[in-house]
Every structure is written in C-alpha cells, then in structure tokens.
Amino acid sequence: MKRKNGIFAKIYVGICFAFFYLPILVMMIFSFNDSKSLSNFTGFSLQWYEELFENYEVIQAVIVSVTIAILATVISTVLGTMTAIGLSKSRKFLRDYLLNVNNFPILNPEIVTAISVMLLFSSLRIPKGYVTMLLAHIMFCTPYVITSVYPKVKSLDPSLANAAMDLGATPVQALMKVIVPMIRQGIFAGALLAFTMSFDDFVISYFATGNGVKNISIVVYNMTKRMNPTINALSTIVITVIALVVFFVNIIPSIKKGRVKEQHV
C-alpha cells in the first residue's frame, strides 16, 4: 500500500512539474525556430537572437529594467532594514499599527496601487518617466523588505546593541558590526525579493512611466500585440539569467559550508 502511495505521489509531483515547466521549455525551443511559426518547428536558427540584439528598443528596455531594479533594491533594502530595526524599538501599539499599514501595498491588487501612483504623480504635476517609475518601484518593494527583515530583528536579544556600546562602540558601529551581521539572511532575502518584484513588474510600471521609458515587461507586452518570435528569445535569456542566479545563490553557501567543515576537521 505504501509503495502504491509513493508511486502516485511521484506521478503527481511529475505532473505538477510538467504543468509548470513544460510551457517554458516549449517557449525556449521555439526561440530557436527557423520560421515565425509558434506551433511548427521548421529548423534550428539563431536569427531571433540576432534580431533581438539589434533591436534598440529592447536594449534600452533591458538597461532601464536592470538599473531601476538595482537602484530600487538598494534603496528599499536600506529603508526597509532601518524601518524594521526602528519598529523593533517602538511601542507595541505603534508597531502593530505600522505593520498593518505595511501590509496594505502587499495585499492590494497591483492595479489599485498603479492607479493610485499615477494619480499621485499627476496631482503633483510630476512628469512621468524614469524617476517616477523608480519611485513607484521603491514604494512597492520596501514593504516586502520590512516583512522579510522584521522577524529576524525581533528574534535578536535587545541587549546586544547596548552591550556593544558599553564596550566602546558607537551606535553606528553597533548597528553595522553587531545587528546587521546577525540579520543579514533576512536582509538578503528581502533584497532578492525586492529585485525580483522590481524586475518582473508590469502593471505599476505601465501606469508610472512616460516619455518613452519602457522596461522589459512593457516591451514584452507590446510584442504580444503582434506575432514577434523575438519575444521567445528575450524570455529565454531572462529565464536563463534567473536560473543561473538561483543556482549560484544556492551553490555558493553550500561550498562555503563544505570549506568550513573541512577546516574544523
């Protein structure tokens, strides 16, 4: 009976993986298709990748996506980390209130946040473009960082910083040399989540941008309006880069742990 349950469990897991990853695999295969057909593979070719790298609009979109994702990640990580540390020192009523407010951007549908951001920039008469898109990304990334960092801060012994300052450390040194190293896993998780959310965002970016400033998501959306196989090539490159990042993020800590074990042995 246990063997049958084990076989059914493996089949179920296999079906789930196929459901999730088979469409991605098909898309990657058709990015090398010789023709524009999206259903008939006629032969191997790199022409869509060549057209992709010759497309100025796509190159600009990649630059915009990467730079905004990096800037939004750095700024939101700093703001979120400082806010999480500040919340841990606040009164319970204020802390609970601010944490509930912090959940609104996470729970809100993106379209509601996007329209709100658009109306805010329009009412303040701020020209929409690169800066407004960056501000919007910082706004919706920061709550995710706070959510990731705060549990780590809450688990710390509150006397650690005081002990460091009693030993002669300044408040900044106590923060950078005691608190931050102990919550670095939460900071890293928040930064990775912020980068992913920023790089992947379409709805908020679409409403917060203007003057021809487009990220990858907006360019891909425009490509779907007409049959353009370069979208397969672009998506394949993005997926490959993400897969490599995930691989190295998981493999590097394993290598470090292995080296530490060897040193102790």
C-alpha positions in Angstrom: 0.0 0.0 0.0 2.9 2.4 0.9 4.6 1.6 -2.4 1.4 2.5 -4.4 1.1 5.8 -2.4 4.7 6.5 -3.2 4.3 5.9 -6.9 1.1 8.0 -7.0 2.9 10.8 -5.2 5.8 10.7 -7.7 3.4 10.7 -10.6 1.5 13.7 -9.1 4.8 15.6 -8.5 5.8 14.8 -12.1 2.5 16.1 -13.5 2.9 19.3 -11.4 6.4 19.9 -12.7 5.3 19.3 -16.2 2.4 21.7 -15.8 4.7 24.4 -14.5 7.8 24.0 -16.7 6.7 22.4 -20.0 5.3 25.7 -21.4 8.6 27.3 -20.6 10.6 24.5 -22.2 8.4 24.8 -25.4 9.0 28.5 -25.5 12.7 28.1 -25.2 12.7 25.5 -28.0 10.7 27.8 -30.3 13.1 30.6 -29.6 15.5 28.7 -32.0 12.8 28.1 -34.6 13.8 29.0 -38.2 10.4 30.4 -39.0 7.9 32.8 -37.4 5.5 29.9 -36.7 4.7 29.5 -33.0 3.3 26.0 -33.5 5.5 24.3 -36.1 9.3 23.9 -35.6 10.9 24.1 -39.0 14.6 24.1 -38.2 17.3 25.4 -35.9 18.3 29.1 -36.2 19.7 32.0 -34.1 18.1 34.7 -36.2 15.7 35.8 -33.5 18.5 36.3 -31.1 20.4 38.3 -33.7 17.3 40.5 -34.3 16.9 40.8 -30.5 20.4 42.2 -30.0 19.9 44.6 -33.0 16.7 45.9 -31.5 17.5 49.3 -29.9 14.1 49.4 -28.1 14.8 46.0 -26.4 18.4 47.0 -25.4 17.1 50.3 -23.8 14.4 48.3 -22.0 16.9 45.9 -20.5 19.1 48.9 -19.3 16.0 50.5 -17.8 14.9 47.3 -16.1 18.3 46.4 -14.7 19.2 49.9 -13.4 15.8 50.5 -11.9 15.8 47.0 -10.3 19.2 47.6 -8.8 18.5 51.1 -7.5 15.1 50.2 -6.2 16.6 47.1 -4.4 19.4 49.1 -2.8 17.2 51.9 -1.6 14.3 49.8 -0.5 16.6 47.4 1.3 18.2 50.3 3.3 14.8 51.9 4.1 13.2 48.5 4.9 16.0 47.4 7.2 16.1 50.7 9.1 12.3 50.7 9.4 12.3 47.1 10.7 15.0 48.0 13.3 13.1 51.1 14.3 9.8 49.1 14.7 11.5 46.6 17.0 12.3 49.5 19.4 8.8 51.1 19.1 5.8 50.8 21.4 3.5 47.8 20.8 0.5 49.9 19.7 2.6 51.9 17.2 4.5 48.8 16.0 1.3 46.8 15.3 -0.3 49.8 13.6 2.6 50.4 11.3 3.0 46.7 10.5 -0.7 46.6 9.5 -0.2 49.6 7.3 2.8 48.0 5.8 0.7 45.1 4.6 -1.6 47.2 2.5 0.7 47.5 -0.5 1.3 43.8 -0.3 -2.4 42.8 -0.1 -3.7 45.4 -2.5 -4.2 44.4 -6.1 -1.4 45.8 -8.3 -3.9 47.7 -10.5 -5.2 49.7 -7.4 -1.6 50.6 -6.4 -0.8 51.5 -10.0 -3.8 53.8 -10.4 -3.0 55.4 -7.0 0.6 56.1 -8.0 -0.5 57.5 -11.4 -3.0 59.9 -9.7 -0.4 60.9 -7.1 2.2 61.9 -9.7 -0.5 63.6 -11.9 -1.8 65.6 -8.9 1.7 66.7 -8.0 2.3 67.5 -11.7 5.5 65.4 -11.7 6.4 64.4 -15.3 6.1 60.6 -15.6 9.3 58.9 -16.8 12.4 57.1 -15.3 12.3 58.9 -12.0 8.6 58.2 -11.3 9.0 54.5 -12.3 11.9 54.3 -9.8 9.9 56.0 -7.0 7.0 53.6 -7.7 9.3 50.6 -7.5 10.9 51.7 -4.3 7.4 52.3 -2.8 6.1 48.8 -3.5 9.4 47.0 -2.8 10.0 48.4 0.7 7.1 46.6 2.4 8.5 43.3 1.2 11.9 44.1 2.7 10.3 45.1 6.0 8.3 41.8 6.1 11.5 39.8 5.5 13.8 41.7 7.9 11.5 42.4 10.9 11.2 38.7 12.1 15.0 38.5 12.2 15.3 41.7 14.1 12.5 40.6 16.5 14.4 37.4 17.3 17.6 39.3 18.4 18.5 39.9 22.0 17.7 43.6 22.6 20.7 43.9 25.0 23.3 43.1 22.2 23.5 46.7 20.9 23.7 48.1 24.5 26.5 45.6 25.3 28.4 46.7 22.2 28.1 50.4 23.2 29.1 49.6 26.7 32.3 48.1 25.3 33.1 51.4 23.4 31.2 51.0 20.1 29.4 54.0 18.7 25.7 53.5 17.8 26.7 53.3 14.1 29.3 50.7 14.9 26.9 48.7 17.0 24.4 48.7 14.1 26.9 47.8 11.4 29.1 45.3 13.3 26.6 43.6 15.6 23.0 44.0 14.4 23.4 43.9 10.6 25.6 40.8 10.5 23.1 38.9 12.6 20.1 39.8 10.4 21.9 39.5 7.1 19.9 36.5 6.0 16.7 38.5 6.3 18.3 41.4 4.5 19.5 39.2 1.7 16.0 37.6 1.4 14.3 41.0 1.3 16.8 42.3 -1.3 16.4 39.3 -3.5 12.6 39.5 -3.3 12.7 43.3 -4.0 14.9 42.8 -7.1 12.6 40.1 -8.4 9.5 42.2 -7.8 11.0 45.2 -9.5 12.5 43.4 -12.5 9.3 41.5 -13.1 6.7 44.3 -12.5 4.5 45.4 -15.4 1.2 46.9 -14.1 2.7 49.6 -11.8 5.5 50.3 -14.3 3.0 50.8 -17.1 1.0 53.4 -15.1 4.0 55.1 -13.6 6.1 55.6 -16.7 6.0 58.0 -19.7 8.1 59.8 -22.3 9.1 56.6 -24.0 10.6 55.0 -20.9 9.9 51.2 -21.0 11.1 48.2 -19.1 11.3 44.6 -20.3 7.7 43.8 -19.1 6.2 46.7 -21.1 8.2 45.8 -24.2 7.1 42.2 -24.0 3.5 43.3 -23.6 3.8 45.4 -26.7 5.4 42.4 -28.6 2.4 40.2 -27.8 0.1 42.5 -29.8 1.7 41.1 -33.0 3.4 37.9 -33.8 7.0 38.5 -32.9 9.3 35.5 -32.2 11.9 37.7 -30.7 9.8 37.6 -27.5 10.7 34.0 -27.2 14.4 34.8 -27.4 14.1 37.6 -24.9 12.1 35.4 -22.4 14.7 32.6 -22.8 17.6 34.9 -21.9 15.7 36.3 -18.9 14.9 32.8 -17.7 18.5 31.6 -18.2 19.9 34.5 -16.2 17.4 33.9 -13.4 18.2 30.2 -13.3 21.9 31.0 -13.1 21.4 33.5 -10.3 19.3 30.9 -8.3 21.9 28.2 -8.9 24.8 30.3 -7.7 22.8 31.7 -4.7 22.2 28.1 -3.6 25.5 26.6 -4.5 27.9 29.2 -3.1 26.6 28.8 0.5 26.9 25.1 0.2 30.6 25.4 -0.9 31.3 27.8 2.0 29.7 25.3 4.5 31.8 22.5 3.0 35.0 24.5 3.4 34.1 25.4 7.0 33.5 21.7 7.8 36.9 20.8 6.2 38.7 23.4 8.3 37.1 22.1 11.5 38.0 18.5 10.6 
